[in-house]
Amino acid sequence: MTEIRTPRLLLRRWTDDDLVPLSEINADPDVMRWTGDGSALDLEETADAIERWEEEWDDEGFGLFAVELLASGELIGAVGLSAADDLPETRHQVQISWRLGRPFWGQGYASEAAQAALEFALQDRGLDRVVAVNRVGNEESANVIRKLGMASDGETSDPETGARVTLHSIDLTEYEA
């Protein structure tokens, strides 16, 4: 089983016990406002998401991790890698993303987890490049992207929602610099 420990977090594969706490995170409109069409997800939709993430782990050797606090074992969200096929500009690339419950915002957890996932992508999984897509206006995620050292690749519209998004990337040589 793939696990990554950071000073405060454990990034790991999903278990059945994660469904309810993640569905509570996904039910929060403030958490979900920057994701997809901004709709909250119910228990069944959350279960479907976890199933897709686990299938990606099995098929690709990467996926979204469950993120828990080392001190308490509490699930605080998800971070990791996925196929970035939603936009024509990122098709056939690997995207890093994160989603944390609102009580865990502003404490550096997203940056800590995303940095570990990026290192996993570029050093452990041997990917040459990782992209990030951020909804225009989501300054919190923009800050995480800057901390990761990702370069801006411009702006486009999400074809499904029409939302303006910024594109960012980092390759292995930039990461190692």
C-alpha positions, 0 to 999 in steps of 0.5 A: 500500500502506498503511503507518504508521511509528512511532518503532520500528515499521512497520505494513503489509499482510501478505506471504507471508513473514509466515506462518511468524513469525505462526504461531509467535506464534499457536502460543504458548499464553501469547499466545493464552490471551486470544483466542477460546477460548484455543486456539493456532493452527496454520499453516493457521489462521494462513494463514486468519486472514491471508487474512480480514484481507487480505479485510477490507482490500480490502472495508472499507479497514482491517484488521489490520496486520503489525507489524515492528520498524524496526531489524531487520525482524522481524515481532512481531505484528499490530495494527489494526481489524476488524468487531466483530461477535462480540458483540451490544453491538459489532455494526456497529462497528469494533474495535481489537485487537493480538497480539504475540509474547511476547518483545516484551511489556512494551516499549511496542510494543503501545501504540505500534502501537495508538496509530498504528492508532487515529489511522489509524482516526479521522483517516485512515479517518474513523471516528467511533468505535472499540471494544475488547473485553478479556477480564477478567483481561488486565491487559496489554491493559487497560493499553494500552486505558487508554493509548489513552484509551478509556472503559469501556462495561461488561462482558458475556459472549462468547456463543461462549466464555462468557468475561467481557469488558469493553467500551471505546470512544473517539469522535473528539471524545474522541480529539481532546480 
